[in-house]
Amino acid sequence: MDFNDAPEEAAFRAEARAWLEANAQAVPTGGLGENAEAVADEKRWQALKADAGWACLTWPEEYGGRAASPMQNVIWNEEESKYKASVNIFSIGQGMLGPTLMVHGTEEQKQRYLRPMLRGEEIWSQLFSEPGAGSDIAGLRTHCVRDGDDWITNGQKIWTSGAHYSDWGILVARTDPNVVKHAGLSYFIVDMKAPGIEIRPIKQIDGGSGFNEVFFNDVRIPDSSRVGEINDGWRCVITTLMNERSSLGMSLGGLGIDDLIELARETRWDGSAAIDDASVRRRLADYYIRLKGVQYTSYRSLTALSRGATPGPEGSIGKLVSAPLRQEMASFAVDLLGEAGVLRGDASAARGAWQSAYLGAPGIRLAGGTDEILRNIVAERVLGLPPEMRADKGMAFKEIPTGSL
């Protein structure tokens, strides 16, 4: 396996690097768009990239992209990550809904939404998960009833990232309870400022409020905002989820093994550096080896991309291993800090970055597919094991027991 860039890839990397070096001062910092200033910074950076031809590289040229190869997109992300410190608040729209609209949307929908999405003029959120249907999206109970040219929508969504600053949302709702649960869903574009929508930020353990509950109370959605056919929304959902896994990629980002080694060098134990302790070195070596395994597994995806093929299940394997591993690393870092591990902010080591990573780690194991869902994917699609038994198979959704008396 050759890990070096091909000549054309090296030329693209040099072009990307040169542009970033010239424009990196415009890169915003901050996280999850939790204040208006951070959102404004993100929008300025996205518009700058779009005007220079560096936004949504793999999109067709007719929608503002470069029709770049997936490998070129990987190269751009690698180079941008060296500068960009904030979370991309446009990833749901650009990485999930944009590709879904290109496959299932009408020409009017593509013309209306894709250009503003590419330039960062409008922000999108994903309204899939519900309190009683997290991993089982098809078990959702938010429902729409047809009323002339509109759909009257009622229900609740949860863990909606960025709902509090989004302009639009992608909503999956039940439009026919008389068929099996996967068959009675429809897929809509919803105005997040529409009457009847209530957004409640969820206070997280790390102090942030990036997630939200969203309530729908007789919200009217025009039928022109429906994507795909009525009751065929599951097809759109699958397209969105496939692109979600692709946009998440193999790397979870954040603090890595080099940061943990540096922390062990700087932390003092009984007058000596923590890294001088044999038990600490053993832990660091174990983390290093396991991370290398994930890294080399991810190279399979990069190899497939470079050959024009579609990557296999490596993304699921990578996240299944990386998320718990990074939680272990963050926990070990807090232990290394001793009493200082309870501190956060400017006065703490690395400004509390390890503490934030530790508190945020459980959420990473849920986002983009729980450990259990990923194990099922690997078991069924890689190992060829039989699928889990389903008690509701072939049953109309309205007949599925809810557990209520």
KEKE-3310 file (N, C-alpha, C; in steps of 0.2 Angstrom, whole numbers, plus 5000, padded with zeros to 4 digits):
npx = (5004:5003:5006:5009:5005:4998:5004:4995:4987:4996:4999:4986:4985:4995:4990:4979:4985:4992:4982:4975:4986:4986:4974:4971:4970:4957:4950:4938:4936:4930:4915:4902:4893:4887:4885:4880:4891:4900:4893:4892:4905:4908:4900:4906:4918:4914:4908:4919:4927:4918:4917:4929:4930:4932:4922:4911:4917:4915:4903:4892:4897:4887:4880:4888:4900:4916:4916:4925:4936:4933:4945:4952:4944:4946:4960:4958:4951:4961:4971:4964:4960:4972:4972:4959:4949:4936:4919:4911:4897:4889:4889:4878:4869:4877:4884:4874:4860:4861:4867:4857:4846:4850:4849:4835:4827:4816:4819:4816:4818:4831:4837:4832:4838:4851:4862:4862:4865:4878:4885:4884:4874:4862:4857:4856:4847:4845:4831:4828:4830:4820:4813:4808:4813:4827:4840:4832:4826:4815:4805:4799:4787:4782:4770:4762:4747:4738:4731:4724:4734:4744:4753:4749:4758:4763:4772:4788:4805:4822:4839:4844:4856:4861:4848:4844:4850:4847:4841:4833:4826:4828:4816:4809:4794:4779:4767:4758:4751:4746:4753:4768:4782:4793:4788:4779:4783:4787:4797:4803:4806:4808:4803:4812:4808:4795:4777:4772:4783:4793:4808:4820:4834:4846:4854:4871:4882:4895:4893:4889:4877:4873:4864:4846:4829:4815:4799:4784:4769:4755:4761:4762:4767:4771:4766:4774:4787:4790:4801:4804:4793:4777:4776:4787:4798:4808:4818:4824:4829:4839:4848:4852:4858:4868:4877:4879:4887:4898:4902:4906:4917:4933:4940:4939:4943:4950:4959:4974:4985:4998:4996:4992:5004:5012:5006:5008:5022:5023:5016:5018:5023:5026:5038:5044:5042:5027:5027:5039:5035:5033:5020:5012:5019:5016:5002:5001:5008:4999:4988:4993:4996:4983:4977:4985:4981:4967:4970:4977:4967:4958:4965:4961:4949:4954:4962:4952:4945:4954:4955:4943:4933:4919:4920:4921:4914:4923:4922:4912:4919:4930:4924:4918:4929:4937:4929:4926:4939:4945:4937:4943:4956:4954:4949:4960:4969:4963:4964:4978:4981:4977:4971:4970:4963:4949:4948:4943:4944:4954:4964:4967:4976:4980:4970:4958:4955:4956:4947:4935:4935:4933:4921:4913:4914:4905:4894:4899:4900:4887:4883:4880:4878:4876:4886:4880:4873:4883:4890:4880:4880:4893:4893:4882:4885:4898:4903:4893:4883:4867:4853:4847:4832:4816:4802:4792:4791:4783:4772:4758:4762:4753:4749:4759:4764:4765:4769:4762:4747)
npy = (4994:5011:5025:5038:5054:5053:5061:5070:5072:5077:5089:5095:5096:5105:5116:5118:5120:5131:5141:5141:5145:5158:5163:5159:5167:5171:5161:5155:5153:5143:5135:5124:5134:5141:5154:5170:5177:5166:5159:5169:5171:5158:5158:5168:5163:5151:5157:5164:5153:5147:5157:5156:5144:5133:5126:5112:5102:5090:5091:5093:5104:5112:5115:5123:5116:5108:5096:5087:5073:5060:5058:5070:5078:5072:5076:5090:5091:5086:5096:5108:5105:5108:5121:5125:5127:5126:5119:5112:5120:5118:5106:5096:5101:5102:5090:5080:5083:5090:5081:5071:5079:5080:5068:5064:5076:5088:5098:5111:5112:5109:5120:5130:5128:5123:5131:5142:5134:5129:5141:5144:5153:5148:5138:5121:5108:5092:5082:5069:5059:5053:5053:5040:5033:5031:5024:5016:5023:5021:5018:5030:5042:5055:5063:5067:5074:5075:5090:5098:5107:5106:5099:5094:5094:5085:5081:5076:5079:5075:5078:5086:5093:5110:5116:5127:5138:5136:5138:5129:5113:5095:5084:5068:5060:5051:5046:5037:5026:5013:5004:4994:4999:5004:5008:5018:5032:5049:5062:5078:5095:5108:5124:5131:5142:5142:5144:5136:5128:5123:5126:5119:5121:5109:5107:5101:5089:5094:5108:5114:5118:5112:5103:5100:5099:5097:5103:5100:5107:5107:5111:5118:5111:5114:5104:5105:5105:5093:5079:5067:5053:5051:5042:5036:5039:5032:5028:5040:5043:5033:5037:5049:5044:5036:5046:5053:5044:5044:5058:5059:5051:5043:5048:5054:5066:5079:5078:5069:5055:5060:5072:5066:5060:5071:5077:5068:5070:5082:5082:5081:5068:5064:5072:5068:5066:5060:5051:5044:5034:5016:5010:5020:5022:5009:5010:5021:5015:5005:5012:5019:5008:5003:5014:5015:5004:5007:5018:5012:5004:5013:5017:5008:5013:5025:5020:5014:5025:5032:5024:5025:5018:5012:5015:5001:4994:5000:5013:5011:5001:5009:5019:5012:5007:5018:5027:5022:5020:5033:5039:5031:5036:5050:5048:5043:5053:5063:5056:5056:5070:5071:5079:5091:5087:5090:5103:5116:5127:5142:5141:5128:5113:5113:5121:5115:5106:5091:5088:5092:5084:5072:5073:5075:5063:5052:5056:5055:5042:5039:5048:5047:5034:5021:5011:4998:4998:4999:4988:4978:4981:4978:4964:4959:4964:4962:4951:4942:4937:4931:4942:4952:4945:4951:4957:4964:4963:4964:4969:4981:4998:5004:4994:4989:4985:4997:4997:5004:5004)
npz = (5000:4995:5003:4999:4991:4974:4959:4954:4965:4974:4968:4970:4984:4987:4981:4989:5001:4999:4997:5010:5018:5014:5018:5031:5042:5043:5048:5060:5077:5091:5097:5091:5088:5098:5101:5095:5089:5086:5076:5066:5063:5057:5046:5039:5036:5028:5017:5011:5008:4998:4988:4983:4978:4986:4993:4997:4989:4982:4976:4961:4948:4943:4955:4962:4966:4964:4957:4962:4966:4978:4985:4984:4992:5004:5006:5006:5018:5027:5026:5029:5042:5049:5052:5055:5069:5074:5076:5062:5058:5047:5042:5043:5034:5022:5021:5023:5020:5007:4998:4998:4993:4980:4975:4978:4978:4970:4955:4958:4972:4973:4966:4975:4988:4988:4983:4993:5004:5001:5002:5015:5019:5025:5038:5043:5052:5059:5061:5067:5078:5092:5109:5111:5101:5097:5092:5084:5071:5063:5071:5075:5081:5079:5069:5053:5046:5032:5025:5014:5004:5013:5027:5043:5058:5072:5087:5094:5094:5098:5104:5094:5085:5085:5083:5088:5082:5068:5052:5044:5044:5042:5042:5047:5047:5053:5041:5038:5048:5046:5039:5039:5049:5043:5030:5031:5032:5029:5021:5025:5022:5034:5040:5052:5060:5060:5065:5079:5082:5095:5103:5114:5122:5128:5143:5144:5151:5150:5151:5140:5127:5115:5110:5107:5112:5102:5098:5090:5087:5080:5068:5052:5036:5020:5006:4995:5001:5004:5002:4990:4987:4995:5010:5006:5013:5020:5010:5007:5020:5022:5012:5018:5030:5025:5020:5031:5038:5030:5030:5043:5044:5047:5057:5073:5078:5088:5104:5104:5104:5105:5112:5124:5128:5129:5140:5150:5151:5156:5168:5186:5197:5213:5212:5200:5182:5176:5166:5168:5175:5175:5174:5168:5156:5150:5148:5139:5128:5125:5121:5110:5101:5099:5093:5081:5075:5071:5063:5052:5048:5043:5032:5022:5018:5012:5002:4994:4990:4983:4972:4966:4971:4982:4999:5011:5026:5035:5041:5051:5059:5063:5071:5081:5088:5090:5097:5111:5115:5115:5125:5135:5135:5138:5151:5158:5156:5165:5177:5178:5180:5193:5208:5201:5190:5192:5189:5177:5163:5160:5170:5172:5167:5149:5147:5152:5142:5142:5152:5147:5135:5142:5148:5137:5130:5132:5124:5111:5108:5106:5095:5078:5077:5089:5100:5100:5088:5078:5081:5077:5063:5059:5062:5054:5041:5039:5045:5041:5049:5056:5056:5070:5079:5075:5083:5078:5065:5049:5055:5056:5060:5069:5077:5084:5100:5114:5127:5136:5147)
capx = (5000:5007:5003:5011:5000:4999:5006:4989:4985:5001:4997:4980:4987:4999:4986:4975:4989:4994:4976:4974:4991:4985:4968:4970:4968:4949:4947:4935:4937:4924:4912:4895:4889:4882:4883:4879:4897:4903:4889:4894:4912:4908:4897:4911:4923:4911:4907:4925:4928:4913:4918:4936:4929:4934:4917:4908:4921:4913:4896:4893:4899:4881:4878:4894:4905:4921:4915:4931:4936:4932:4951:4953:4940:4950:4966:4956:4949:4967:4974:4960:4960:4978:4970:4952:4948:4929:4915:4907:4890:4885:4890:4872:4866:4881:4886:4869:4854:4863:4867:4850:4842:4853:4846:4828:4824:4814:4823:4814:4821:4838:4838:4831:4842:4858:4867:4863:4868:4885:4888:4883:4869:4857:4860:4852:4848:4843:4826:4827:4829:4815:4814:4806:4815:4834:4843:4827:4823:4808:4800:4797:4780:4780:4766:4759:4741:4737:4726:4724:4741:4749:4753:4749:4763:4764:4777:4794:4812:4827:4846:4844:4861:4861:4842:4843:4852:4846:4835:4829:4827:4826:4811:4806:4788:4775:4761:4753:4752:4742:4758:4774:4785:4798:4784:4774:4787:4789:4803:4801:4810:4804:4806:4813:4805:4787:4773:4771:4789:4796:4815:4822:4841:4847:4861:4875:4886:4901:4891:4887:4870:4873:4858:4840:4823:4811:4792:4779:4762:4751:4765:4760:4772:4768:4768:4780:4793:4791:4806:4803:4786:4773:4777:4793:4804:4814:4823:4828:4833:4845:4853:4855:4862:4875:4881:4881:4893:4904:4904:4909:4924:4936:4943:4934:4947:4951:4965:4976:4990:5004:4994:4992:5011:5015:5003:5012:5029:5022:5013:5023:5021:5032:5044:5046:5037:5022:5029:5044:5032:5032:5013:5010:5021:5012:4995:5002:5010:4993:4984:4997:4995:4976:4976:4988:4976:4962:4973:4979:4961:4956:4969:4958:4944:4957:4964:4946:4943:4959:4954:4937:4928:4916:4923:4916:4912:4928:4920:4909:4924:4934:4921:4917:4935:4939:4925:4928:4946:4946:4935:4948:4961:4952:4948:4967:4972:4960:4968:4985:4981:4975:4966:4969:4958:4943:4948:4942:4945:4961:4969:4968:4980:4977:4963:4953:4953:4955:4941:4930:4935:4931:4913:4909:4915:4899:4890:4903:4898:4880:4882:4882:4877:4878:4891:4876:4871:4889:4891:4876:4882:4899:4891:4878:4887:4905:4904:4888:4879:4860:4851:4843:4825:4811:4795:4787:4792:4777:4766:4757:4764:4748:4747:4765:4763:4769:4771:4757:4741)
capy = (5000:5017:5031:5044:5056:5053:5067:5075:5073:5081:5096:5098:5097:5111:5122:5119:5122:5138:5145:5141:5149:5165:5165:5156:5172:5172:5155:5156:5148:5143:5128:5122:5139:5142:5161:5173:5178:5160:5158:5174:5169:5152:5160:5172:5158:5147:5162:5165:5147:5146:5162:5154:5137:5127:5123:5107:5101:5084:5093:5095:5111:5116:5117:5127:5112:5107:5089:5084:5066:5059:5058:5077:5080:5070:5080:5096:5091:5086:5102:5113:5103:5111:5128:5126:5125:5126:5114:5115:5120:5117:5099:5093:5103:5101:5083:5075:5085:5092:5075:5068:5083:5079:5061:5063:5082:5091:5103:5118:5111:5110:5127:5135:5127:5120:5137:5145:5129:5129:5147:5145:5158:5145:5132:5115:5103:5085:5080:5061:5055:5054:5050:5033:5030:5034:5020:5014:5028:5019:5018:5037:5044:5061:5061:5072:5072:5079:5095:5101:5107:5106:5093:5096:5090:5085:5076:5078:5076:5076:5078:5090:5098:5116:5118:5134:5143:5133:5141:5124:5106:5089:5080:5062:5059:5046:5049:5031:5021:5007:4999:4992:5005:5008:5010:5024:5038:5054:5066:5085:5101:5112:5130:5130:5147:5141:5144:5129:5124:5125:5123:5119:5118:5104:5108:5095:5089:5098:5115:5117:5117:5111:5099:5103:5096:5101:5101:5102:5108:5108:5114:5117:5111:5113:5098:5107:5104:5085:5077:5060:5052:5050:5036:5033:5043:5028:5029:5047:5042:5029:5041:5054:5041:5034:5052:5055:5040:5047:5064:5058:5049:5038:5051:5058:5072:5081:5077:5063:5051:5065:5076:5063:5059:5078:5078:5064:5073:5089:5081:5078:5063:5063:5075:5066:5066:5054:5047:5040:5028:5011:5009:5025:5020:5004:5013:5025:5011:5002:5017:5020:5002:5003:5020:5013:4999:5011:5022:5008:5002:5019:5018:5004:5018:5030:5016:5013:5031:5034:5019:5027:5013:5015:5011:4996:4995:5003:5018:5008:4998:5014:5023:5007:5006:5024:5031:5020:5021:5040:5039:5029:5041:5056:5046:5042:5060:5066:5053:5059:5076:5071:5084:5096:5085:5093:5110:5118:5134:5145:5140:5121:5111:5113:5125:5110:5102:5084:5087:5093:5078:5067:5074:5074:5056:5047:5058:5053:5035:5039:5051:5044:5026:5019:5005:4993:4998:4998:4980:4975:4982:4974:4957:4957:4966:4960:4944:4938:4933:4932:4948:4951:4944:4957:4955:4969:4962:4963:4971:4988:5002:5006:4988:4988:4987:5003:4996:5008:5001)
capz = (5000:4995:5007:4996:4986:4967:4957:4954:4972:4977:4966:4973:4991:4987:4979:4995:5007:4998:4998:5017:5021:5013:5021:5038:5047:5043:5051:5066:5083:5095:5096:5091:5086:5104:5102:5088:5086:5083:5070:5061:5060:5053:5040:5035:5033:5023:5011:5009:5004:4993:4983:4981:4975:4991:4997:4995:4983:4978:4973:4954:4946:4942:4961:4965:4968:4959:4955:4964:4968:4986:4988:4984:4997:5010:5006:5008:5025:5031:5026:5033:5050:5052:5054:5058:5076:5076:5073:5056:5059:5040:5040:5042:5027:5016:5021:5023:5016:5001:4994:4998:4988:4973:4973:4979:4978:4964:4953:4962:4978:4972:4965:4980:4994:4987:4983:5000:5009:5000:5004:5022:5021:5028:5042:5043:5057:5057:5065:5066:5084:5097:5115:5111:5095:5095:5086:5079:5068:5060:5077:5077:5082:5076:5063:5049:5043:5026:5025:5008:5002:5019:5032:5050:5061:5079:5090:5098:5092:5103:5102:5088:5085:5081:5081:5091:5077:5062:5048:5041:5047:5038:5046:5045:5051:5050:5037:5037:5053:5044:5036:5043:5052:5038:5024:5032:5033:5023:5022:5024:5024:5038:5042:5060:5063:5058:5070:5082:5083:5101:5103:5121:5123:5133:5146:5144:5157:5150:5152:5133:5125:5108:5108:5109:5111:5097:5099:5085:5089:5074:5063:5045:5032:5013:5003:4991:5005:5004:4998:4988:4987:5001:5013:5004:5016:5022:5005:5009:5026:5020:5008:5022:5035:5022:5019:5038:5040:5026:5032:5050:5042:5051:5063:5078:5079:5095:5107:5102:5108:5106:5117:5130:5130:5132:5147:5155:5152:5160:5175:5191:5202:5218:5210:5194:5177:5176:5160:5170:5179:5170:5172:5164:5149:5147:5146:5133:5123:5123:5117:5104:5097:5097:5088:5075:5071:5068:5058:5046:5045:5039:5025:5018:5015:5008:4996:4990:4987:4978:4966:4963:4974:4988:5005:5014:5033:5039:5045:5057:5063:5066:5076:5086:5092:5092:5102:5118:5116:5116:5131:5140:5135:5142:5158:5160:5157:5171:5182:5178:5183:5200:5210:5196:5185:5193:5187:5170:5162:5159:5176:5172:5161:5143:5148:5153:5136:5144:5156:5142:5131:5146:5149:5130:5127:5131:5118:5105:5107:5103:5089:5071:5078:5095:5099:5098:5081:5075:5082:5072:5056:5058:5063:5049:5035:5038:5047:5038:5054:5055:5059:5076:5078:5076:5085:5075:5058:5046:5058:5055:5065:5074:5080:5088:5107:5116:5134:5140:5148)
cpx = (5004:5003:5004:5005:5003:5001:5001:4987:4990:5000:4991:4981:4991:4995:4981:4979:4991:4988:4975:4979:4989:4979:4966:4968:4960:4946:4944:4937:4931:4921:4905:4890:4884:4882:4883:4886:4901:4899:4891:4901:4912:4905:4902:4916:4920:4910:4914:4928:4924:4915:4925:4936:4932:4928:4913:4911:4918:4906:4898:4894:4892:4878:4883:4900:4911:4920:4922:4930:4935:4939:4954:4950:4944:4956:4964:4955:4956:4970:4970:4960:4967:4977:4964:4951:4941:4925:4911:4900:4886:4886:4883:4869:4870:4883:4880:4863:4856:4863:4861:4845:4844:4850:4838:4824:4821:4819:4822:4818:4828:4840:4837:4836:4849:4863:4868:4866:4875:4888:4888:4878:4863:4860:4854:4853:4844:4838:4824:4825:4823:4816:4813:4809:4822:4837:4838:4823:4816:4803:4797:4789:4777:4776:4763:4752:4740:4731:4727:4731:4746:4748:4754:4753:4763:4768:4783:4800:4817:4834:4848:4850:4860:4854:4840:4846:4851:4840:4831:4831:4825:4822:4809:4800:4783:4768:4756:4755:4749:4747:4764:4778:4789:4794:4780:4777:4787:4794:4802:4806:4806:4807:4806:4810:4797:4783:4772:4777:4792:4803:4818:4829:4842:4854:4864:4879:4893:4899:4889:4879:4869:4867:4852:4834:4819:4804:4788:4772:4758:4755:4763:4766:4769:4770:4773:4787:4794:4796:4805:4795:4783:4774:4783:4799:4809:4820:4827:4832:4839:4850:4856:4860:4869:4879:4883:4888:4899:4907:4908:4916:4926:4939:4938:4937:4948:4958:4967:4982:4996:5002:4994:4999:5014:5012:5007:5019:5028:5020:5018:5020:5027:5038:5047:5040:5033:5025:5035:5041:5031:5025:5010:5012:5018:5005:4996:5004:5003:4989:4987:4995:4988:4974:4979:4984:4970:4964:4974:4972:4958:4959:4965:4953:4948:4960:4958:4944:4948:4958:4947:4931:4925:4918:4918:4914:4917:4926:4916:4914:4928:4931:4919:4923:4937:4936:4926:4935:4948:4943:4940:4954:4960:4951:4955:4970:4969:4963:4975:4986:4979:4970:4965:4964:4951:4942:4946:4943:4953:4966:4971:4973:4977:4971:4957:4951:4952:4949:4935:4929:4932:4923:4910:4910:4909:4895:4893:4901:4891:4879:4884:4882:4880:4883:4887:4874:4877:4891:4887:4878:4888:4897:4887:4881:4894:4906:4898:4884:4872:4858:4847:4835:4821:4804:4790:4787:4785:4771:4765:4759:4759:4747:4753:4764:4768:4772:4766:4751:4735)
cpy = (5006:5023:5038:5047:5055:5060:5072:5077:5078:5088:5099:5100:5104:5117:5123:5122:5130:5143:5146:5145:5156:5167:5162:5161:5173:5166:5157:5151:5148:5136:5128:5128:5141:5149:5164:5175:5172:5159:5163:5173:5163:5154:5164:5167:5154:5151:5163:5159:5146:5151:5160:5147:5132:5125:5117:5104:5095:5086:5094:5102:5115:5118:5121:5123:5112:5100:5085:5077:5066:5060:5065:5080:5078:5074:5087:5096:5090:5092:5108:5112:5106:5118:5129:5123:5124:5120:5116:5114:5119:5110:5095:5094:5100:5093:5078:5077:5086:5086:5071:5072:5081:5073:5061:5070:5084:5096:5110:5118:5112:5117:5132:5134:5125:5126:5140:5141:5129:5135:5149:5151:5155:5139:5127:5111:5097:5083:5073:5058:5057:5051:5043:5030:5033:5030:5017:5019:5027:5018:5025:5038:5051:5060:5068:5069:5077:5084:5099:5101:5107:5099:5096:5091:5091:5080:5080:5075:5078:5075:5081:5095:5104:5119:5125:5140:5141:5137:5135:5118:5101:5085:5074:5061:5054:5049:5043:5026:5014:5002:4998:4998:5008:5011:5016:5030:5042:5059:5073:5090:5106:5118:5130:5136:5147:5141:5137:5125:5127:5122:5124:5117:5114:5105:5102:5095:5093:5106:5118:5115:5117:5107:5102:5098:5100:5098:5104:5101:5111:5113:5113:5117:5110:5107:5099:5106:5097:5083:5069:5059:5051:5043:5032:5036:5039:5028:5035:5046:5038:5033:5046:5050:5039:5040:5054:5051:5043:5053:5064:5056:5044:5042:5055:5065:5073:5079:5070:5060:5056:5070:5073:5061:5065:5079:5074:5066:5079:5087:5078:5074:5062:5066:5073:5066:5060:5049:5042:5034:5022:5009:5014:5024:5014:5006:5017:5021:5007:5006:5018:5014:5002:5008:5018:5008:5002:5015:5018:5005:5007:5020:5013:5009:5023:5026:5015:5019:5033:5030:5020:5022:5016:5011:5007:4999:4998:5008:5016:5005:5003:5017:5018:5006:5013:5028:5029:5021:5029:5042:5037:5033:5047:5054:5046:5049:5064:5063:5055:5066:5076:5076:5089:5094:5087:5100:5111:5125:5136:5142:5132:5119:5110:5116:5120:5106:5094:5083:5088:5087:5072:5067:5073:5067:5052:5049:5056:5046:5034:5042:5047:5036:5024:5013:4999:4992:4996:4991:4976:4975:4978:4966:4955:4958:4964:4953:4939:4934:4935:4938:4946:4949:4950:4955:4959:4968:4960:4965:4979:4992:5003:5000:4986:4990:4993:5002:5000:5003:5004)
cpz = (5000:4998:5004:4991:4979:4965:4957:4961:4976:4975:4969:4980:4991:4985:4985:5000:5005:4999:5006:5020:5020:5016:5028:5043:5048:5046:5058:5071:5087:5094:5096:5090:5092:5105:5095:5085:5082:5076:5064:5058:5056:5046:5035:5032:5027:5016:5007:5005:4998:4987:4980:4978:4979:4995:4994:4988:4979:4975:4966:4953:4946:4949:4965:4967:4963:4956:4957:4966:4976:4989:4989:4990:5004:5011:5009:5016:5029:5031:5030:5040:5053:5055:5058:5064:5078:5073:5067:5057:5052:5038:5039:5035:5021:5015:5021:5019:5009:4996:4993:4993:4981:4971:4973:4978:4971:4962:4956:4968:4978:4971:4971:4986:4993:4987:4990:5005:5008:5003:5012:5024:5025:5032:5043:5050:5055:5062:5064:5073:5088:5103:5115:5105:5093:5090:5081:5076:5065:5065:5079:5077:5080:5070:5060:5046:5038:5027:5019:5005:5007:5023:5039:5054:5068:5082:5093:5095:5098:5101:5096:5088:5082:5080:5083:5086:5070:5058:5045:5044:5042:5043:5043:5050:5048:5047:5036:5042:5052:5040:5041:5044:5047:5032:5025:5034:5027:5026:5020:5025:5028:5040:5050:5063:5062:5065:5073:5084:5090:5102:5111:5121:5129:5136:5147:5150:5157:5150:5145:5132:5118:5105:5110:5108:5106:5097:5093:5087:5083:5069:5056:5040:5025:5010:4998:4995:5006:4999:4996:4988:4994:5003:5010:5007:5018:5017:5006:5015:5025:5017:5013:5027:5031:5021:5026:5040:5036:5028:5039:5049:5047:5057:5067:5080:5086:5098:5105:5107:5110:5112:5124:5133:5133:5139:5152:5156:5157:5167:5180:5196:5206:5215:5203:5189:5177:5171:5162:5174:5174:5169:5168:5157:5146:5145:5140:5127:5120:5119:5110:5099:5094:5092:5081:5071:5068:5062:5051:5043:5041:5032:5020:5014:5010:5001:4991:4987:4982:4971:4963:4966:4980:4994:5008:5021:5037:5043:5051:5062:5067:5071:5082:5090:5094:5098:5110:5119:5118:5123:5137:5141:5139:5149:5161:5161:5163:5177:5183:5181:5191:5202:5205:5190:5186:5191:5179:5169:5161:5164:5176:5166:5155:5143:5149:5147:5138:5148:5151:5137:5135:5147:5142:5127:5126:5125:5111:5103:5105:5096:5083:5072:5084:5094:5097:5091:5077:5075:5077:5065:5055:5058:5057:5042:5033:5039:5044:5043:5053:5058:5066:5074:5079:5077:5081:5067:5054:5049:5057:5061:5071:5079:5085:5096:5110:5123:5139:5141:5145)
residu = (MET:ASP:PHE:ASN:ASP:ALA:PRO:GLU:GLU:ALA:ALA:PHE:ARG:ALA:GLU:ALA:ARG:ALA:TRP:LEU:GLU:ALA:ASN:ALA:GLN:ALA:VAL:PRO:THR:GLY:GLY:LEU:GLY:GLU:ASN:ALA:GLU:ALA:VAL:ALA:ASP:GLU:LYS:ARG:TRP:GLN:ALA:LEU:LYS:ALA:ASP:ALA:GLY:TRP:ALA:CYS:LEU:THR:TRP:PRO:GLU:GLU:TYR:GLY:GLY:ARG:ALA:ALA:SER:PRO:MET:GLN:ASN:VAL:ILE:TRP:ASN:GLU:GLU:GLU:SER:LYS:TYR:LYS:ALA:SER:VAL:ASN:ILE:PHE:SER:ILE:GLY:GLN:GLY:MET:LEU:GLY:PRO:THR:LEU:MET:VAL:HIS:GLY:THR:GLU:GLU:GLN:LYS:GLN:ARG:TYR:LEU:ARG:PRO:MET:LEU:ARG:GLY:GLU:GLU:ILE:TRP:SER:GLN:LEU:PHE:SER:GLU:PRO:GLY:ALA:GLY:SER:ASP:ILE:ALA:GLY:LEU:ARG:THR:HIS:CYS:VAL:ARG:ASP:GLY:ASP:ASP:TRP:ILE:THR:ASN:GLY:GLN:LYS:ILE:TRP:THR:SER:GLY:ALA:HIS:TYR:SER:ASP:TRP:GLY:ILE:LEU:VAL:ALA:ARG:THR:ASP:PRO:ASN:VAL:VAL:LYS:HIS:ALA:GLY:LEU:SER:TYR:PHE:ILE:VAL:ASP:MET:LYS:ALA:PRO:GLY:ILE:GLU:ILE:ARG:PRO:ILE:LYS:GLN:ILE:ASP:GLY:GLY:SER:GLY:PHE:ASN:GLU:VAL:PHE:PHE:ASN:ASP:VAL:ARG:ILE:PRO:ASP:SER:SER:ARG:VAL:GLY:GLU:ILE:ASN:ASP:GLY:TRP:ARG:CYS:VAL:ILE:THR:THR:LEU:MET:ASN:GLU:ARG:SER:SER:LEU:GLY:MET:SER:LEU:GLY:GLY:LEU:GLY:ILE:ASP:ASP:LEU:ILE:GLU:LEU:ALA:ARG:GLU:THR:ARG:TRP:ASP:GLY:SER:ALA:ALA:ILE:ASP:ASP:ALA:SER:VAL:ARG:ARG:ARG:LEU:ALA:ASP:TYR:TYR:ILE:ARG:LEU:LYS:GLY:VAL:GLN:TYR:THR:SER:TYR:ARG:SER:LEU:THR:ALA:LEU:SER:ARG:GLY:ALA:THR:PRO:GLY:PRO:GLU:GLY:SER:ILE:GLY:LYS:LEU:VAL:SER:ALA:PRO:LEU:ARG:GLN:GLU:MET:ALA:SER:PHE:ALA:VAL:ASP:LEU:LEU:GLY:GLU:ALA:GLY:VAL:LEU:ARG:GLY:ASP:ALA:SER:ALA:ALA:ARG:GLY:ALA:TRP:GLN:SER:ALA:TYR:LEU:GLY:ALA:PRO:GLY:ILE:ARG:LEU:ALA:GLY:GLY:THR:ASP:GLU:ILE:LEU:ARG:ASN:ILE:VAL:ALA:GLU:ARG:VAL:LEU:GLY:LEU:PRO:PRO:GLU:MET:ARG:ALA:ASP:LYS:GLY:MET:ALA:PHE:LYS:GLU:ILE:PRO:THR:GLY:SER:LEU)
# end
